[in-house]
């Protein structure tokens, strides 16, 4: 009886979790008949449109070419139409019925959202002169956008959008700090709906060009079984360790986070297995839920997708996608390494022993040898793939594509044949009696899943294709794989092929539908965020934020950063990560850069954007609203508030990172010179994350004393911020006269940062001085410029036109949208001095020496105390 009851309870929990994911990510409505067919095939057709738009086919056939504005309008129109079909009006509304008025809303919303596409030619002939029809459609569209936002994203996001719309009208009656001239209804709706300054702005453009195709790739990977494969591999490699289920949760969430844009889906996908196993291992329900939440939410900081923020950063920061990935990789990696260490320390504190057999006992040397062979083998395979690909391209010329395609098909068939010779991987983990899968058989059973990911990486890093086009080719490979993998495996096993063909087609179409439904909320979020950004630009609120934040922080950069972090957390309680990032990137990022520059601190723009992004995702954990926490608590059966508080404790190692890389850009791999410095930065940052984890857990080898915790925090700071201590010996930069500006610019290494002190007058008439920097691109290979001419050309490529005369220099122009403009360079300001790295300054990495000495002291002290008490835990 009890077994039957627990089975029923588990089934009910799973059903509730599936409904939660549906409500959050895809809309909770599940209807049949004509409505269900329209919703299903409408989503499939949306995926088809986005694939066509991302592909080179429109230009190949000179057919179906959409400009940016048309594509954005059609994108939003479809999203609003499907949004009203997929999301019920209230949580209590039935999920299996479609009220007639939702059909009306859907059709009108689709028409209003697509208005710029449907009447693009007519609108282009009368810019800035809207007709009554234009104003009516735009006004209705704004109202319907706010309503579908409420349904898909929750009331807070819709209320925030409505507040910003009201702010546009109420400007003349507000206090001086917030007042503005106001705007008429005609001006508001024209700005928001009939131009690309509002709803159809940068955020929606990024959704069209990048986000959809990557979300679709993640959905297809999950549908074809790649997510389950990653989970099974994680259990095979880590299930036998202390706290194995918790370590599996960390690693599998990191891997799934590579392509996932949803914290909640990440929690449910893995947590349904790992949380019960963690409870059984001895972690307890609250810790188990918190570990799964912390690891799943961190999936959004893991490149290359980063919860869709990576693609927004391309536009807001103005650097290539590959640079975004490079800057984000180290903080994300050390955050996961620290969480892995945290769950290990929890296992030591709780005395948790391995749940699963490790198989045949092996010595330490055998373990190290096995790992070494695995890593070396992976590196050799990657090297062979690279050199074969590059070699064929160099030798075969135009025939290289056909040859490489043939090799890829042969590899795919061979990997499928290998997989077909062994039983399929289980689709779930036995929670009652878990057994560890064998490592190599598990790994080889799904190696073909890596082919689309390999294509994505190849296109990005070797072919240097755009992010959207790279993802398109990866999706094409994924679709071919979904159509063929089951029939080919059946053929290799000499089984009936026809039924598997039908399954392959069904999986493919369903994957296209799920990917599009996952995008409804994201597209609507980008549209509403554009509405908020449009209100900011229309009223000039962004210019007032500098004065407001300066007043609140009293000019202190650290206080300003704490204020910014608090605003991100508060907004994140009611907004999805993407919308939170867009708003903070528009309002706060320029303010942080500006006030930092006025304080003499050079803060790279990417560091500020990463800062607001990191604190935006923290809201998925923090009570009382964190949706990921509620999903984990539903699985564990524990209180979500207690789970959230424990999750915040685990997330502290992520929360401290933004403050570190704001002041030490080396953590974002900025200004790192040479392999030796790279190894020092990576090694020091990784060790710092581990020492901080040990300090927050008050445990390393044994329970730490208060003095040891304080010393661990000091070691953490020394490893994260060695420059802080070295600044007391010698400043980082040495001043050089302005007369050497062009010479310094000409001699700087590629992407080296030109640092200068500017003096001038702001819009309020105040005389200011600030320190700014801009990376200088290398000269083109065919450039013959040298000396001062080379310096002028490199400055021009960075967006600067400089007038230099004698010992003085002035900024004549700053190109709109350039790196220089985004970094705070001001037209008409004087360049007071140029700053170069101080040649007398010792390497800041010397600070590592006393830090490591302190760490060795703590390690040995804990070892002596552990042996004396007889409680030293085995690693």
Beta strands, then each sheet from edge to edge (+ up, - down):
strand 1: 733-736
strand 2: 753-761
strand 3: 767-775
strand 4: 800-805
strand 5: 808-814
strand 6: 830-837
sheet 1: 1+ 6- 2+ 3-
sheet 2: 4+ 5-
end
